[in-house]
């Protein structure tokens, strides 16, 4: 998302106004308020994840308001934090970008597929059934229940004109 964070002070006192500035990988410093709501909202997550060791994080939809590329980068950060700082994550997400990045990192052997568990909650009448989907060493999903991603397949078919 960005490569650097700095504080620009507008006075000498601690109580004086200040501005958080971020630097994109190839750009100049920008006020965090000008880079998008999702980036500013994810800053506390980034600070906590980078500053803790042996922690356990429960995150609910950390991808909200983030660009798809930033969602994928967030997943890379979580994996790096797991590997380097022994932090553990339980993430509730609707983001295919987060899941796909973790699959890619498993395929590249950055993370062991045995260290990843995807729980899919499928509605069934008046209940919800929980399916444990795992990854193989190619990053492929194993134990995928019927109906998983059906909506996306139907939408793609409709876009291609195969069904209405």
Secondary structure, 3 states (H helix, E strand, C coil): CCCEEEEEECCCCCCCCEEEEEECCCCCEEEHHHCCHHHHHHHHHHHHHHHCCCCEEEEECCCCCCCHHHHHHHHHHHHHHHHHHCCEEEEECCCHHHHHHHHHHHHCCCCCHHHCCEEEEEEECCEEEEEEEEECCCCCEECCCCCCCHHHHHHHHHHHCCCC
